[in-house]
Amino acid sequence: MNEITMGLDVKSDRPLYEQIYQFIKEEIKSGRLAFGERLPSTRKLAEHLQVSRSTVDMAYEQLLSEGYIESVPCRGYFISELDGIYHLVPKNHAKKQKEPLPEKCYAYDFSPNGVDLGSFPYNAWRKLSKNILMDDKKELFMLGAPAGEAILQETIADYLHQARGVACRPEQVIIGAGTDYLLMLLCSVWGGRRKIAMENPTYKRAYRVLKTLNNEMYSVSLDKNGMRMEELEKSGADVAYVMPSHQYPLGTVMPMKRRMKLLGWAGEKPGRYIIEDDYDSEFRYKGKPIPCLQGFDRKGCVIYLGTFSKSIAPAIRVSYMVLPDSLMEAYKSRGSVFASTVSRVDQMIVAGFLREGYYERHLNKMRALYRGRHDALLEGLKEIPGITVHGENAGVHLLVTFENGMTEAEVIARAGKEGIRVYGLSGYYTENTQETQKATVILGYANLEESEIRRAVSDLKKAWTVRNVSMKKAGEDNGDH
Amino acid sequence: MNEITMGLDVKSDRPLYEQIYQFIKEEIKSGRLAFGERLPSTRKLAEHLQVSRSTVDMAYEQLLSEGYIESVPCRGYFISELDGIYHLVPKNHAKKQKEPLPEKCYAYDFSPNGVDLGSFPYNAWRKLSKNILMDDKKELFMLGAPAGEAILQETIADYLHQARGVACRPEQVIIGAGTDYLLMLLCSVWGGRRKIAMENPTYKRAYRVLKTLNNEMYSVSLDKNGMRMEELEKSGADVAYVMPSHQYPLGTVMPMKRRMKLLGWAGEKPGRYIIEDDYDSEFRYKGKPIPCLQGFDRKGCVIYLGTFSKSIAPAIRVSYMVLPDSLMEAYKSRGSVFASTVSRVDQMIVAGFLREGYYERHLNKMRALYRGRHDALLEGLKEIPGITVHGENAGVHLLVTFENGMTEAEVIARAGKEGIRVYGLSGYYTENTQETQKATVILGYANLEESEIRRAVSDLKKAWTVRNVSMKKAGEDNGDH
């Protein structure tokens, strides 16, 4: 064959060499150009198509590099045998994608798991990600260290020291793709079933994860200072999972005295541990942040868990766990066999984000933003009679307890009628809730603008006041007030 | 205060508003501007600094958004209380970073774990990653589905069907950050200790991971067709971990008959499974690729494992596991509690890479590249007397067995003296190797250019021929030949 005739579109965005490459590739795939056939020389084809010879050269180069043609010295280019050449036909998925069932539509959703995604620092992220990929650094695409990149370990250790009072060496920081994974890894480091006490109510995701990993789970109730020590003692647990900075969902801040008691409990018997989940300690609106439990641990009992999911975005699958010295040997033998779950590129982006000051800026911005929402919500709730607010001053949610005799279901339903979604506290209990408890709902405000919050709270006032008024009247008659 | 005096650098890359913002921020942090102090109005400061008012507006806006200042309507801007504002001081790590101990330096390293990183499709990756981040799609930064993004599940299911003959619905494809993680997840889905037989020699990483996860491990030897069935039967194992397309490290391709026997074994008793690790099936140089075992599984016994680590780069932490229908219920109850370990952004990049034809192109390019290296290595090895080559035709490594009486240690040492690193087969055995075995080394060629391979093999010829010649002479004397 000495001629290949094709239509070239000189006005197309696709370069000419690419059009030639594509045409010949299709001819080969379809079998119109068969195994062993000789292609015209680049000179001849260039003349024939009225293009420069280097254009044809580039097209042939591409075909060569993908194995469609072979070059035989002094003889020219020949069509290769196509056995095993990949030819993947993209399927048309359009028809398959089912519409998800419409959920009940709410005008305002006070989800306690929200993060303000509008504030995601896209520009900084893009810039860092571009710079890192720009370097064509080969080593970034090799498998990294199991615990994480040294530079990210150091950066996180520094940050935790400054912001949270964590005392650790960089190698104690284990980086992983999410808290669930890190708990999986921790269970493997322990190497056997544990008896784990969690606060009740609690972060049920962690409860389910630890239970699924074959641990024996206990639920311990809280008083106003956090996990009840006497119940913990009685439970027979050897691990206590706590959120001392801002308990989820109650918002309790564990005071120093209880922290010391807890550390005392852990130090009493060898093999006892505290898991300190510091999931949203970044956001505190009143007073100085309380340093974490880990910083006071002198016996190597505390496993510290943190994440960038709350402070940056849930999809940034970068969390970390600070292991105490007492578990480092076990990590080396039973933890470091697992390759890191976070790509080196992502680790470098996060390290850059922290080191170049973006994280500091982002945290301060989010803190100001959330504080505004927090204040707007508190202010609005003051107008509603018969309720008590608690768990405020930190985090991105607060709790409202009803003193007016409404049931939780009623509170939720009344809000729902106004198009507002609120979340019942009872859903966060791992064991049955006491029936006597007053109705309590959780309001997360990270996802709503201040103006939305004001409108929503004024609607909530309508929803939640009606019965209250009649109750009060009834109460007055009965002499309850 | 009505004046803030600062030096502005109009020639700087940093915009003026940023310089003003930075200056005032530092003044606040240092305490020179204290809580409650009023800032000059934007008009006044603009006049004073001889900049436009909008420049000062932007600087104040930034300070407001990060919580350093507050705006009081009709009164102006005031310094905020700084309690809890993050101020992270970057540490100077320069002195801490230790130089790693220099490893023995080799001119050529025939590592069997290599991937040609020079061919990483940086441009396509950058483009996809840019496009995905460009969209500012909020939902991409929310937590995704535990098993993975539906579009990536579909894309992988299509690809596996076309390229490997895998038969599955998209929801059976579970995406995870690396094979180690997926094995962890699989063990959690099983929910208890298993008796797992692996080929010997094998991929020891998987052996260690499964052992660390508390499984009982058995080693089964291979004949020329793969795992020995009678040994598997005798072992009492209920799970067989095999690499039928290209056994690691022996390179054995399991013929259809043995595959059917293995499937028969698994189907015999309920609860028996086969883990099919198809780690490098993308690269085959002779004949059509053999469809995978999973495609012939009628009883739901096969768990199929694949990864983009070999075909794209080890740092792309995206692997997948295809669960049989028989395990889908168990996955729902004991696997889907774990949040996905791969960020949605990364999942979308990989989905785009496959759907937009980049992967097809990349695979064909790599196949052509590796085939060239494979051929160069085979050609060179033909020149060396007294050796047999096996495990070729697929993957990115082959094996060389020595018929000349040299020990493995001697073979490695002789290559090392020429500056060439080769890997002894004995390191891949989980149990003691038989002493009688002939010295065998593994040569991986993914990391070396064709020209490097030619030079390295010519040096290997020198290294490995000397003794051989003397042996042959000795042999002739003894009448062995």
Interface residues (C-beta under 8 A of the other chain):
Chain A: L64 S65 E66 G67 Y68 D83 G84 I85 Y86 H87 L88 V89 P90 K91 H93 K96 Q97 V115 L117 G118 F120 Y122 W125 R126 S129 K130 L133 M134 D136 K138 L140 F141 M142 L143 G144 A150 I151 E154 D158 Y159 Q162 A163 G176 A177 G178 T179 D180 Y181 M184 S188 G191 R205 R208 V209 T212 L213 N214 E282 R284 Y285 K286 G287 K288 P289 S309 A313 P314 A315 I316 R317 R334 V337 F338 A339 S340 T341 V342 S343 R344 V345 D346 L354 R355 G357 Y359 E360 R361 L363 N364 K365 R367 A368 L369 R371
Chain B: L64 S65 E66 G67 Y68 D83 G84 I85 Y86 H87 L88 V89 P90 K91 H93 K96 Q97 V115 L117 G118 F120 Y122 W125 R126 S129 K130 L133 M134 D136 K138 L140 F141 M142 L143 G144 A150 I151 E154 D158 Y159 Q162 A163 G176 A177 G178 T179 D180 Y181 M184 S188 G191 R205 R208 V209 T212 L213 N214 E282 R284 Y285 G287 K288 P289 S309 A313 P314 A315 I316 R317 R334 V337 F338 A339 S340 T341 V342 S343 R344 V345 D346 L354 R355 G357 Y359 E360 R361 L363 N364 K365 R367 A368 L369 R371
